[in-house]
Amino acid sequence: MRLATALVVACAPGAVRAGIRVEALALVDRAPGNVAVLRFSGRVRAEVVPLRSPDGQLQRLQIDLPAGTTLGRDVPRVTNGGDPVRRMRVGLRTDGRLRVVLDVVGGGRFDVHPADDGRQLAIAVCAADAPTPTPPPRKVVATAPPPRRKASAPATEPAPTASPRPDRAAAPRPLRRFLVVLDAGHGGDDPGAIGFSKEKDVTLDVVRRLARRLRETRDTEVVLTRSSDATVPLTERTAIANGTAADLFVSVHANAARAGRKKGIETYVLDDTDDHATLRLAAIENGTRVADFHAAPTDLRYILSSLVQGGKMADSRRLAAVVHEELLVHMRARYPGVDDLGVKQGPFYVLVGSHVPCILVETSFVNHPVEGRRLGHGAYRAALADGLARGIRQFLLAGHVGRPL
């Protein structure tokens, strides 16, 4: 491996303030590659250092930040991605300075895009023979929604004229932009439930299809917690949603039941519960034991109760109701025998600590003799993605969440 000349990037002209904080990090899929986005509390002077193999293949990008730069409290140290940036990780140089490293596979070219406001740095990476992806059109890693602006017409705006086709209304201009974080359950060394298919494979395929459906609209951007068969800790999944100032967090899973007789769709929001079946499912998804949920109040149960989302619970329940209904209707119109297992509450770790409306959807049962086999077919997984997309879009466009353009 050989070291190339460092590229020094100042995110904005002017003096660089000491004590800069990294407020968020994200990996965004932007065909034909992906984009690493770094958000700072002020403008920085960063050094982007490419490391290449002897044959010139890009293998790593190091972003060295100024002395005194610190990592924000909720910013994950490791973020997994797809191709070509498989992983973004944070560490310290020998001199104590903060360094962000992009591990690259199959990448040959990269472009650096500093933001105009001096607080964001986007690095687009792609294969050597592919066009470089453009960075996200808005600051996807802002820590809070931008302030709403009062609508005001310019003084020179002409008066509206009558439409030449009064029988056909003009398409309204989109008023909001949305960012949705999609989480494919399990992955890497955690296969999830195993039946006629592996849960980690089913969820990744459904989420990829769902992401494509949502991206077909001009007002919705999507971030995936994993876009490959990677191991992502549960705590990092919601941290990605919080770090990107997402509007929604949807975690997609596939179910399993003893004896393989149960089937259907169920949707969860985060809350405490005494229902044994829900506790068993949560224990499987969390990698814990049912007994953990009946421990002393100072243990898991107390912690979960203290982390219930408060003001976002109402939005999460509405999101769960809308997505569950749309998914159920969509699947029943195409497949017989799809059972409605309802909208429920449960102590799922992947939803703990989320600052945005969040739900967990159990799409079907991998070990049911009918649903398990269906999950092995692309057409069924595509239908699941379509139904989820319908529900998410309905919730977003109903005005529950969103920010001005």
N, C-alpha and C positions, 0 to 999 in steps of 0.2 A: 504494500500500500504506500502511495506517495502523497505528499502534501502539496496542494496547489496554493497559489498566492491568495492571501485573504482579501475579501471584498469588504471594505469599510462602508457602512451604510448609516447615514444620519437621517433619522426619520423626519426631521424638519430642520430648517435653518434656525440659527440662534444658539444661545448658550444651552448646554446640557446640564440640567439640574442634578445635584447629588441626591441620593436616597430614593431612586426610582424603584417602583414596585411592579413586578409582573402580576397583572390583575387576572389574566385568563390565558389559556392555551387551548387550541382546538385543531383537529385535523378534519378537513372538509373535502368530500369527494367532488371533484370537478373534472369531468371527462376531458381529455384522455389520461388524466393522472389524478393527483390530489394536491391540496394546498394546506400548508401549515400556517396558522395564524397566531401571532403573539400580540397581546394587548398590554400596554404599559400605562402607568399612572402619569407619565410625562414623556417628553421626547427623549430618545436615547441615541447613542452612537454605538451601533453594534458591528461586530466583525463576523462576517459569514465566511467560513473556511470550508471549502470542499475537499474531501479525501477520496482519492481514486485508486483503483487497482493499477498494476503495471500496464494493463492493456487499455487504460483510460476509462474504465467503467466507474461511474459515480457510486460510491458505497456509503458515504456518510456526509452529512452537512453539520458543521459545528457553528452555533451562533453564540459568540462570546459577548457577554454584556458588561457594562462598565462596573468598576469597583463600587461597592455600596449598593448595588441592585439586589433586591430581596424578592422572595417568592411569596405571593399572596397566600393568605391563610387557607382558602378553599381550593387552591389551584392544584390539580393532581400532578404528581411527579412523573407519572408514566401515562401516556395516552396511546392506545393501539389503533392502527389504521389498516389500510389495505395495500394496494400496489400503486405507485412504487414506494411510498413512505409507509413502512410497516409499523414504525413506532416512533413516538416523540418522547424523549425523557429529559429530566432535569438533573444536573449534578453540579459539583464544584471542581474548579481547576485546582492545581497545586498551590496557586497563589490566593485561593479563597474566593475568586470571582465566580459568578454564576455562569453556567454554560447550559444551553439547550442543544440536544443532539437529535438529529433526524437520521434514523437507520433506514437506508434506501436499498431496495432490491429491484433490479431491472431498470434502473433510472439512468438517464444519460444527460439530461439537460435540466437546468433550473433557472428561474428568474426571480428577482427580488423586487417586491412592490411596497415601498413605504407609503403609508397613508398621508393624506394632505394635512390632517390635524396633528401629525407627529406622534401619535400614540399607538399606532398599529403597524405591524410588519407582517406582510404575507409573502410566503416563499412557495412558488408553484414548481412542482417537479413532475417530469414526464419521461417517457422513453426517448432515446436519442432521435428516433425517426418520427416522433409524434409532435403535433403542434402543442405549444405550452398552454396549459389551462389558465384561464383568467382567474384572478382572485375573486372572492365573494363580493357582490355589488354593494353590500353594506357591512357595517362593523359587526360581524356575527359574534364577536366575543366581548361586546360591551357588557359591563356588570349591571347596568340598569337601563330601562327604556329611556330613549331620549325624551326631553320635555316636549309636551304637546304644544303645537304652534296654533295661534288663533288664525282662522281662515280669513284672508282679506283679498279682495279682487284688486288688480292693478288699476290705476286711474285711467289708463288708456284702453281698458277692456271694452270691446264693442258690445252693444246690447244684443241679447239673444234673438235669433231669427227663427221663424217658423220652419219646421222640418218639411222638406219636400215629400217625405213619405210618412204622413201622420199615422198610418196604420202599423208602422214598425218602429218601436222605440229604439233609440240609440243605445248601444252597450255602455253601461256606466263605467266610469274610470275606477280602477281599484283604489280603495281608500286605505288599505292596510297591507303591511308585509308581515309574513309569519315565518317563524323558525321552529321546526319540529325536530326533536331528538328521538330517534328510534333505537331501541335496544333489543338485539337478538339474544334471547336467553341462553345462558351457559356458554360453551365454546372452549377450544383448546383442550386442556387436560380434564375438563368437566363436561362429559357427554350429555348430562341431563337424563331425562327418562329414556329408556330403551325398550322398543317393541318391534314393530315392523319397520320402523325407522329410528334414527337417533334424534333426540330433541334438538341438539345443537345444530344439526344439519338442516332440519325443517325450519327452525326459527330464522336462521341466516338467509335461507332462500326466500322465505316469506317477506322478511324485512327488506331485502334487496329489491324485490318486486314492488313492495309498498313504496319504497323511496322513489323508484322510477315513476310510479303513478303520481305521487305528490309533486315531483319536480316538473311534471308536464304543465303545471299551472305556473304562471309568471309571478305569482305573489307568495310562493311558498319555497323556502329553502329547507334542506334536510341535512342533519348531522347524524352519523351512525356511531354508536358506542363501539362497535366492531364491524368491520366489513370483510373479515376473513376468519378462519378457524383459529382465533386467538383467545388466550385466557385474560379476561378483564375482571379485576376484583369488583365485587358488588358496590363498594363505596365509591369507586371511580365512575361508575355509570351515572349516578345522579349528579356527581360533581361535574361531569361534562355538560349536563343540562343546565346546571346553575352557572357554570363558567361561560357558557355561550349566551346567557340571557334568553333561553328558549321560551317559547310560548307554551309548549306541551312536551311531556315525556311519556312515551308509550313503550312498555316492555312487553315483548311478544314471546309466548311460551307454548309448549305442547304438553298435554296432560298425560297421566297414567293412573290406573286404579287397580286394586287387588282383584285377581281373577279375570281381569280384562273385560268386564261386563258393562262398565259405565261408559257413557259417551255424551257428547254435547259440547256446548260453548259456555264458558263462565268468565266474568270480568271482575276484577278486584280493585278496590281502593285501599289505602293504608289506614288501618285502625286496629285496635285491640279486639279480641273476640274470645268466646268460650266454646265455639263450635269445634268439635274434635276433628271432623273431616277437614275443615279449613286449616287447623293447626298442623295436621299431618302434611297437607300440601305445602304449607309455608315452610315446614321443617325440611321437606325435600328440596324446595327451591333455595332455601337459605343454607343448606348443608349442615343443619343442626338436628336436634332430637326434639320430639314432641314434649318431652319432660322439661326441656329448657323454658318452655312458655309457662310452665306452672311453678317456676322457681320463686324464690323470695322476691318481694317487691323491689329490692335493691338491684336485682339482676335484670335479665333481658326484658321482662314485661314492663318494669318501671321505665326503663330506657325508652322502649317503644312508645309508651304512653306519653312521655315527655317530648317526643319528636313528631307526634302527629301534626300535620301541617297547619292547623289553625285556620287562618283566613283562606287558604287554598282548598280546604276540604270541600266546600260547596261547589267550587268549579270542578274539582276532581270527580265528585259524584255526578255532576251534570255530564262531564266528558264520558264517564263510564256508561251512563244510561244511553247517551246518543250513539256511541260507538258500538255498544253491545246490541242495541236494537237494529242498527243498520247492517251489522255483520250477520246477525241472525236472519233477517229478512232476505238478504242477498244470498246466503248459503241455502236457505230453505227453498228458494225459487229454482235452485239448480240441482240440489241433492235431497233425496228423501231421508227421513229419519234423523234430522238434526235436532237434538234436544236443547231446550232452553234451561240452562242450569242457573241463570239469574246473575244479578249484580250483587256482589258480596264485599265484605270487608275482612282484611287479614293482615297479620304482621309480617309483611314481606320486606326483607332488608333492602332490596333494590329500590324501593320507594322511600326508604327512610332518609330524611334530611333534604328532600326535594323542595325547592322554593317555588316550583311551578306546578300547575295541575298535572297529575300523573296517575296512570292506571297500569295494571298488569292484566293482559288478556291471555287466557288459556284457550287456544284455538280449537283443539280436538284431542282425542286420546290416542297416543301412539301404539298402545297395546290392545285396542279394541279391534276385533276381527274385520270390521267394516271400515271404521274411521282410520285405523292404523294403516290399512292398505291404501286408502284414499290419500293419506298424507305422503305416500311415496310417489304420487303422480304430480307432475308440474301443473296440470290443469286445475287440480284441487287447490294447490298452494297459490296459484294465480287468482282463483276465486276468493280465497281468504284475503289476499292483498287488496283486491278490488273492494271487498266489503269493508275492510278497515279504512281504506282511503275515503270511501263514501262517508263513513262516520266522522272521521277527523275533519274532512272538508265541511261537513254540515255544522260541526261545533265551531270551527273557526269563522265561517261566514255568518253564523248567527249573531256574531258580535260579542261573544263571551270574552275574547282576548284579542290582543293585537296592538300594533303601534302605527302611528302615521307614517306615510312614505317620507 
